[in-house]
């Protein structure tokens, strides 16, 4: 998988989290937790684009977070 493909996949995961943030069944506390995670992942995504963070590390972390949300 190329670096660009990894970035595209991570971006789609971030979009999934953004969508999940608006789930009407979430409590205020859960919504705030997801918003904080979304902010962190968005910033880390930017760092991956700049080469400051390894894309594989972010991919592993964000997939773990998505698994936890299920």
Protein Blocks (a to p, Z undefined) as FASTA:
>chain_A
ZZklmmmmmmmmmmmmmmmmmpmkbcfklmmmmmmmmmmmmmmmmmmmnopacfklmmmm
mmmmmmmmZZ
